[in-house]
Amino acid sequence: MALLISSLVSAQPLKYNVNASGSWYPYATQSAKHPGIVREYIAAVMSEAEIASQHVSLPPKRTVQSIQAKQLDFEVISPSWLSQAQRHDEKFVFSAPLFPVDEYLVALTSKVHQYQTRDSIFRQTVGTVRGYYYHDDNRFERMDFNSERELILALHRGRIDVAIIGDLPAKYWAHRLSVDIALGGRHSSGQMHIRLLREHQPLLPRVNQAIEELKSQGFYEKLKHRYIALYL
């Protein structure tokens, strides 16, 4: 096992993508100096684990296709976004949890009282981001937009009445665009994980040890507070 791990670590860098629109603030940004919480967190994990990695910029739909085609080695995802079948896909293994992430039903403040539970969107048209995973999108009608920014604008312009957005990205874009939104019911609640192709499973102990070390340092909390100060 030690020889196998050593061989894998010294092989080509593991390729990955943050499955995000580029407007998933503060988790992923288009800034080279401040690329977002996820990119910085993964860089720290891989550095601590002494595993070479390479971020590949792809739109969300291409990320899903590329990981399935094994053109990427891992992605960063919350199992709470996935259907039961996707969570148990034998092609992948999950790391230890990285940090918590929540998604909400988001609407204009004047309409948010209508969207306090997941059942409130049953068979309704819901704003979503193209290429994103939604664990129950067989229960509602998706209307895909390119980013969280566009979802907030669509709410403002009356193109949709409700959207599914993470709490921090929703608050960020509402503030930037001066749109009066509020968070309704929680759509998903979970932890972000690294989802590796199963052939890289021998690296999991090294990856998980690195994650636990960063947690002991309060790394995520410091990173989150820095990004909130920068962007929100």
RORO-672908 format. One record per residue: x negated, y, z of N, C-alpha, C in turn. Coordinates in steps of 0.001 Angstrom, whole numbers. Last residue first. Layout:
BEGIN
<<X Y Z> <X Y Z> <X Y Z>>
...
END
This chain:
BEGIN
<<18659 40631 1224> <20047 40797 1678> <20210 42011 2590>>
<<15957 40465 413> <17017 40482 -585> <18407 40810 -76>>
<<14053 40583 2521> <13722 41052 1172> <14946 41342 322>>
<<15310 39453 4708> <14796 40826 4816> <14506 41414 3448>>
<<15736 36944 3650> <16896 37758 3992> <16468 39222 4106>>
<<13079 36090 3447> <13878 36327 2234> <15122 37147 2505>>
<<12373 35907 6166> <11618 36780 5245> <12424 37088 3998>>
<<14186 34041 7112> <14240 35405 7636> <13485 36370 6731>>
<<13299 31762 5655> <14641 32300 5474> <14726 33747 5940>>
<<10710 31391 6724> <10906 31652 5298> <12261 32294 5033>>
<<11257 30839 9406> <10432 31997 9053> <10637 32395 7595>>
<<12779 28496 9085> <13371 29670 9728> <12588 30932 9385>>
<<10897 26731 7907> <12083 27169 7174> <12675 28435 7776>>
<<8901 26406 9954> <8574 26977 8650> <9814 27510 7922>>
<<8503 25555 12533> <9573 26511 12276> <9454 27159 10910>>
<<6706 23564 12908> <6154 24912 12843> <7235 25986 12674>>
<<8195 21306 12659> <7629 21578 13986> <7044 22984 14068>>
<<8668 21380 9916> <9768 21650 10851> <9232 22006 12236>>
<<6170 20620 8986> <6648 21980 8706> <7813 22347 9620>>
<<6174 17948 9899> <5153 18894 10367> <5606 20329 10152>>
<<8281 16867 8439> <8376 16939 9906> <7350 17909 10485>>
<<7215 17044 5851> <8444 17763 6203> <8549 17920 7718>>
<<5038 15296 6050> <4803 16717 5777> <6021 17553 6157>>
<<6384 12899 6432> <5488 13381 7483> <5212 14867 7302>>
<<7676 12699 3958> <8463 12886 5187> <7610 13380 6352>>
<<5467 12319 2233> <6356 13467 2072> <7118 13745 3365>>
<<4465 9885 3219> <3603 11076 3190> <4453 12352 3094>>
<<6676 8182 2811> <6131 8412 4155> <5263 9663 4232>>
<<7041 8411 -109> <7994 8959 855> <7420 9137 2260>>
<<5419 7190 -1933> <4998 8511 -1458> <5883 9044 -337>>
<<6692 4852 -2711> <5533 4744 -1811> <5029 6093 -1291>>
<<8686 5872 -4552> <9042 5589 -3156> <7824 5414 -2238>>
<<8501 6344 -7219> <7618 7128 -6343> <7898 6880 -4859>>
<<10444 4879 -8414> <9071 4402 -8580> <8069 5182 -7740>>
<<12801 6350 -7964> <12474 5240 -7067> <11035 4749 -7216>>
<<12465 9861 -8059> <12630 8619 -8791> <12116 7470 -7918>>
<<13672 11724 -5214> <12589 11182 -6029> <13063 10008 -6873>>
<<14933 14483 -3981> <15431 13221 -4549> <14427 12741 -5593>>
<<14589 16180 -1012> <13890 15858 -2246> <14438 14517 -2724>>
<<17505 17872 288> <16527 16788 294> <15748 16815 -1018>>
<<19487 19960 2351> <18727 19784 1129> <17700 18668 1336>>
<<22481 18950 3971> <21064 19269 4064> <20435 19097 2682>>
<<25803 20346 4129> <24824 19272 4160> <23416 19792 4317>>
<<29016 20872 3119> <28056 21199 4165> <27071 20049 4267>>
<<31409 22381 935> <30465 21310 1260> <29506 21804 2323>>
<<33433 24294 1315> <33591 23264 289> <32643 22091 520>>
<<35180 25973 3804> <33898 25379 3425> <34148 24260 2425>>
<<37494 28610 2912> <37150 27315 3484> <35807 26815 2997>>
<<36111 31747 2171> <37263 30994 2629> <36821 29694 3276>>
<<34454 34798 2414> <34313 33348 2387> <35584 32707 2936>>
<<35187 37595 276> <35119 36962 1601> <34981 35456 1404>>
<<34297 40672 -1469> <34658 39256 -1393> <34623 38784 58>>
<<34158 43326 -3211> <34701 43026 -1882> <35194 41579 -1843>>
<<31177 44226 -4754> <32444 43515 -4910> <32901 43057 -3526>>
<<28628 45377 -5410> <29692 46136 -4724> <31076 45538 -4968>>
<<26516 43955 -6300> <27489 44364 -7315> <28655 45159 -6732>>
<<25044 43411 -3981> <24382 44041 -5127> <25382 44627 -6119>>
<<27033 42143 -2398> <26393 43383 -1963> <25772 44126 -3142>>
<<27580 39918 -3951> <28671 40836 -3616> <28116 42181 -3174>>
<<25076 38699 -3954> <25590 39284 -5197> <26771 40212 -4947>>
<<24834 37998 -1164> <23818 38790 -1857> <24408 39479 -3083>>
<<27045 36409 -642> <26888 37690 68> <25890 38590 -641>>
<<26473 34247 -2355> <27710 35009 -2503> <27586 36386 -1845>>
<<23994 33262 -1359> <24080 33837 -2713> <25338 34681 -2907>>
<<24933 32462 1303> <23930 33518 1116> <23933 34082 -308>>
<<26949 30454 752> <27236 31667 1523> <26229 32781 1275>>
<<27433 29192 -2600> <26772 29170 -1301> <26979 30490 -579>>
<<30639 28876 -4141> <29319 29524 -4090> <28745 29324 -2690>>
<<33304 28483 -6188> <32511 27747 -5195> <31089 28289 -5249>>
<<36046 30798 -6470> <34815 30181 -6969> <34165 29411 -5828>>
<<39176 32137 -7552> <38360 31492 -6525> <37149 30854 -7202>>
<<40346 33360 -9695> <40787 33769 -8356> <39906 33214 -7255>>
<<38920 34780 -12684> <39195 33652 -11799> <39647 34199 -10454>>
<<39070 37257 -13806> <39018 36099 -14706> <39278 34801 -13951>>
<<38964 39604 -12331> <40209 38859 -12366> <40230 37693 -13328>>
<<36619 40912 -11937> <37359 41241 -13156> <38657 40474 -13301>>
<<35666 39731 -9579> <35935 41166 -9615> <36832 41543 -10789>>
<<35223 37120 -10451> <36203 37397 -9405> <36634 38856 -9452>>
<<33177 37636 -12287> <34440 37067 -12767> <35555 37251 -11736>>
<<31144 38534 -10593> <31727 39461 -11565> <33066 38951 -12086>>
<<30657 36117 -9257> <31126 37278 -8496> <31759 38315 -9435>>
<<29762 34576 -11460> <30951 34186 -10709> <31520 35361 -9913>>
<<27434 35864 -12224> <28579 35914 -13130> <29867 35479 -12434>>
<<25841 35182 -10000> <26114 36586 -10322> <27356 36701 -11193>>
<<25630 32445 -10309> <26390 32980 -9180> <26742 34449 -9406>>
<<25905 31635 -13858> <25191 31925 -12609> <26153 32366 -11520>>
<<27430 31019 -16106> <25991 30769 -16147> <25289 30951 -14812>>
<<30455 29150 -15472> <29737 30382 -15786> <28241 30091 -15648>>
<<33263 27040 -16035> <31822 27211 -15860> <31340 28587 -16299>>
<<35843 26059 -14352> <35573 27086 -15343> <34121 27492 -15146>>
<<37345 22918 -13628> <36156 23766 -13629> <36264 24840 -14703>>
<<40066 22081 -11856> <39672 22428 -13221> <38480 23383 -13163>>
<<39816 19412 -9420> <40173 20762 -9853> <39659 20992 -11273>>
<<39022 16846 -8943> <40252 17287 -8279> <40679 18688 -8693>>
<<36605 16277 -9942> <37724 15586 -10590> <39069 16036 -10010>>
<<34757 17444 -8338> <35258 18236 -9474> <36255 17483 -10348>>
<<33593 16834 -5882> <35011 16514 -6089> <35575 17231 -7310>>
<<30923 17624 -5782> <31261 16258 -5394> <32693 15864 -5723>>
<<29221 19087 -8342> <30293 19342 -7374> <30921 17992 -7048>>
<<26162 20270 -9719> <26926 19145 -9192> <28023 19671 -8249>>
<<25855 22545 -12509> <25760 22224 -11092> <26586 20969 -10781>>
<<26334 23162 -15168> <25251 22240 -14869> <25100 21878 -13414>>
<<27593 26366 -14512> <27342 25349 -15540> <26139 24482 -15170>>
<<29285 26904 -11537> <28080 27204 -12326> <27797 26037 -13261>>
<<32791 27808 -11359> <31654 26955 -11035> <30463 27377 -11891>>
<<36022 28710 -10356> <34757 29147 -10939> <33597 28302 -10434>>
<<38862 26740 -10953> <37859 27178 -9973> <36582 27574 -10709>>
<<42250 26203 -11199> <41058 26608 -11936> <40082 27243 -10957>>
<<43673 23403 -9345> <43539 24819 -9665> <42289 25059 -10510>>
<<43920 20857 -8327> <44508 21131 -9645> <44488 22606 -10017>>
<<43196 22149 -5212> <43625 20947 -5931> <44403 21340 -7185>>
<<42427 24134 -3568> <42006 24252 -4965> <42411 23039 -5794>>
<<43306 23485 -1042> <43916 24665 -1676> <43492 24828 -3136>>
<<41791 21460 -1> <43032 21087 -685> <43660 22267 -1424>>
<<39812 22783 1364> <39478 22204 64> <40738 21835 -718>>
<<41182 25848 2772> <40856 24424 2830> <40505 23935 1430>>
<<41690 28474 2239> <41095 28164 3530> <40749 26683 3705>>
<<42756 30388 257> <41730 29378 6> <40965 29021 1282>>
<<44399 32501 709> <44974 31383 -43> <44025 30186 -136>>
<<42893 34468 1833> <43780 33713 2732> <44395 32500 2041>>
<<41652 35817 -221> <40933 34702 390> <41805 33881 1331>>
<<42621 38049 -1461> <43202 36759 -1853> <42641 35584 -1065>>
<<41273 40298 -602> <42738 40372 -642> <43396 39023 -933>>
<<38620 39608 -1026> <39127 39667 344> <40651 39658 377>>
<<38201 37246 -3657> <38332 38630 -3219> <38977 38639 -1839>>
<<36535 34187 -2615> <37573 34931 -3328> <37485 36403 -2937>>
<<35093 31008 -2373> <34880 32460 -2317> <35938 33146 -3165>>
<<34513 28250 -534> <35468 28798 -1483> <35416 30314 -1310>>
<<30997 27524 -38> <32319 27967 387> <33211 28251 -812>>
<<28304 25460 1081> <29035 26118 -3> <30449 26428 476>>
<<25207 25339 2872> <26673 25271 2845> <27211 25994 1617>>
<<22385 23627 4082> <22938 24472 3027> <24447 24249 2974>>
<<19449 23102 6148> <20899 23061 5893> <21312 24000 4766>>
<<16443 21426 4971> <17106 22518 5695> <18592 22487 5332>>
<<15475 18694 4506> <14620 19882 4495> <15221 21012 5331>>
<<15603 15238 5520> <16240 16531 5241> <15262 17689 5364>>
<<13415 12882 3849> <14009 13424 5070> <14634 14779 4737>>
<<14291 12019 416> <13373 12344 1502> <14150 12629 2782>>
<<15856 9361 -1352> <15907 10690 -748> <14846 10830 342>>
<<15516 7817 -4546> <15412 7737 -3088> <15339 9162 -2552>>
<<17132 6459 -7522> <16542 7515 -6709> <16422 7114 -5240>>
<<18489 4551 -8885> <17296 5093 -9554> <16522 6040 -8650>>
<<20834 3878 -7641> <19631 3130 -7269> <18371 3617 -7968>>
<<23034 6114 -6284> <22370 5752 -7540> <21017 5116 -7220>>
<<24553 7038 -4239> <24021 5685 -4115> <23400 5188 -5416>>
<<25452 9509 -4988> <24636 9414 -3775> <23944 8061 -3663>>
<<27070 8904 -7174> <25795 9587 -7397> <24878 9478 -6181>>
<<29275 7729 -5886> <28477 6942 -6831> <27112 7573 -7060>>
<<30247 9918 -4394> <29762 8716 -3715> <28876 7881 -4634>>
<<28941 12988 -5832> <29992 11999 -5609> <29396 10792 -4889>>
<<27096 15667 -4258> <27226 14518 -5143> <28451 13671 -4817>>
<<26626 17586 -2409> <27109 18040 -3716> <27499 16875 -4623>>
<<25515 16304 -280> <26903 16748 -120> <27483 17277 -1426>>
<<22842 15948 -895> <23770 14848 -1188> <25236 15246 -1059>>
<<21281 18678 -2371> <22021 18241 -1186> <22936 17088 -1574>>
<<17974 18720 -3829> <19437 18654 -3921> <20027 18314 -2565>>
<<15466 18837 -6120> <15791 19239 -4750> <17294 19456 -4706>>
<<13932 16127 -7939> <14683 17371 -7867> <14971 17656 -6402>>
<<11178 14478 -9623> <12104 14694 -8515> <12851 15992 -8700>>
<<10097 14058 -12126> <9843 13072 -11081> <10737 13243 -9863>>
<<11475 14267 -15420> <11099 14903 -14164> <10935 13808 -13122>>
<<12127 12414 -17206> <11178 13422 -17676> <10735 14319 -16517>>
<<14073 10540 -16716> <12771 10361 -16076> <11689 11264 -16688>>
<<16619 11074 -17471> <15744 10506 -18506> <14323 10268 -18000>>
<<17563 12278 -15170> <18135 10986 -15559> <17256 10290 -16595>>
<<16112 14612 -15262> <15852 13700 -14159> <16414 12322 -14485>>
<<17186 15738 -17619> <15761 15404 -17562> <15451 14441 -16424>>
<<19887 16251 -17045> <19539 15342 -18135> <18101 14847 -17998>>
<<19571 18091 -14934> <20311 16847 -14719> <19933 15826 -15795>>
<<18189 20121 -16317> <17581 19448 -15166> <18244 18108 -14919>>
<<20029 20985 -18174> <18840 20285 -18650> <18141 19550 -17516>>
<<21814 22273 -16444> <22280 21112 -17218> <21104 20303 -17735>>
<<20168 24409 -15313> <20703 23303 -14521> <21113 22079 -15329>>
<<17195 25086 -17334> <18551 25403 -16874> <19151 24189 -16175>>
<<13828 24875 -16052> <14882 24357 -16922> <16222 24892 -16439>>
<<10474 24952 -15418> <11672 25793 -15476> <12645 25260 -16519>>
<<8809 22866 -13276> <9172 23033 -14686> <10475 23819 -14735>>
<<6145 22719 -11027> <7514 23155 -11266> <7718 23398 -12749>>
<<4221 20071 -10014> <4335 21105 -11043> <5798 21456 -11237>>
<<1919 18768 -7573> <3251 18913 -8152> <3254 20077 -9129>>
<<-84 16504 -5712> <-13 17517 -6758> <1398 17557 -7338>>
<<-118 16115 -2295> <419 15558 -3535> <513 16682 -4553>>
<<-554 16612 434> <-1680 16434 -493> <-1246 15672 -1748>>
<<1364 17353 2157> <1296 15923 1851> <121 15582 938>>
<<1006 20106 2106> <797 19394 3375> <618 17896 3133>>
<<1758 20525 -578> <413 20866 -125> <65 20118 1158>>
<<4417 19729 -507> <3483 18993 -1353> <2028 19297 -978>>
<<5481 21641 1297> <5586 20204 1575> <4528 19437 793>>
<<4938 24058 -60> <4333 23807 1248> <4365 22318 1601>>
<<6496 23743 -2353> <5050 23934 -2494> <4342 23626 -1183>>
<<9010 23648 -1143> <8488 22454 -1810> <6983 22566 -2000>>
<<9193 26311 -180> <9266 25176 746> <8655 23933 112>>
<<9102 27812 -2519> <8049 27988 -1518> <8022 26801 -538>>
<<11435 26888 -3820> <10129 26753 -4457> <9004 26854 -3427>>
<<13417 27609 -1875> <13196 26213 -2259> <11815 26024 -2869>>
<<13273 30439 -1593> <13043 29559 -457> <12685 28148 -901>>
<<11551 32176 -4281> <12713 31654 -3580> <12345 30645 -2506>>
<<9417 33502 -5433> <10208 32600 -6270> <11406 31963 -5579>>
<<7999 36251 -5411> <8912 35692 -4407> <9867 34732 -5127>>
<<6398 36600 -7661> <5841 36875 -6337> <6674 36243 -5235>>
<<8069 36029 -9801> <6845 35236 -9640> <6262 35407 -8235>>
<<11542 35821 -9677> <10363 36601 -9313> <9155 35692 -9136>>
<<13944 34690 -9972> <13137 34794 -11182> <11871 35620 -10940>>
<<14743 32344 -7321> <14771 33649 -7970> <13956 33588 -9256>>
<<16467 30450 -4961> <15671 30419 -6190> <15837 31752 -6895>>
<<17565 31261 -2497> <16941 29941 -2621> <16057 29826 -3861>>
<<19055 33453 -1848> <17601 33617 -1856> <16847 32304 -2071>>
<<20094 33319 -5272> <19383 34019 -4205> <19934 33601 -2839>>
<<20358 32083 -7881> <20732 31409 -6643> <19927 32018 -5486>>
<<19873 32779 -10436> <20550 33785 -9612> <21009 33188 -8281>>
<<18857 30562 -11526> <17989 31738 -11564> <18587 32905 -10803>>
<<20464 28357 -11153> <20752 29221 -12291> <19717 30324 -12500>>
<<18890 25210 -10376> <19534 26467 -10026> <19599 27373 -11239>>
<<17203 22856 -9325> <18430 22847 -10126> <19258 24076 -9768>>
<<13915 23147 -9674> <14961 23554 -8749> <16224 23718 -9575>>
<<12116 20347 -10882> <12797 21608 -11145> <13764 21890 -10012>>
<<8931 18688 -11289> <10243 18882 -10689> <10829 20213 -11138>>
<<6383 16247 -11587> <7136 17349 -12183> <8511 17441 -11530>>
<<3454 15524 -9949> <4877 15212 -10011> <5621 16435 -10539>>
<<407 15398 -11841> <1296 16069 -10878> <2742 15619 -11055>>
<<-1051 12124 -12421> <-550 13398 -12924> <362 14060 -11879>>
<<-2727 10721 -9501> <-2208 10676 -10865> <-1767 12069 -11302>>
<<-3396 10692 -6878> <-4413 11192 -7788> <-3963 11182 -9244>>
<<-1164 9565 -5717> <-1507 10937 -5366> <-2502 11515 -6367>>
<<-1240 6959 -6737> <-161 7849 -7114> <-514 9309 -6850>>
<<-3551 5954 -5494> <-3479 6015 -6950> <-2410 6992 -7398>>
<<-2809 6090 -2803> <-3959 6856 -3266> <-3920 7030 -4776>>
<<-691 4237 -2841> <-430 5637 -2531> <-1568 6506 -3035>>
<<-2141 1900 -3432> <-1094 2363 -4320> <-804 3831 -4088>>
<<-3834 1647 -1219> <-4417 1826 -2548> <-3392 2371 -3516>>
<<-1938 1272 796> <-2806 2448 834> <-3415 2723 -526>>
<<-827 -1213 0> <0 0 0> <-856 1255 0>>
END
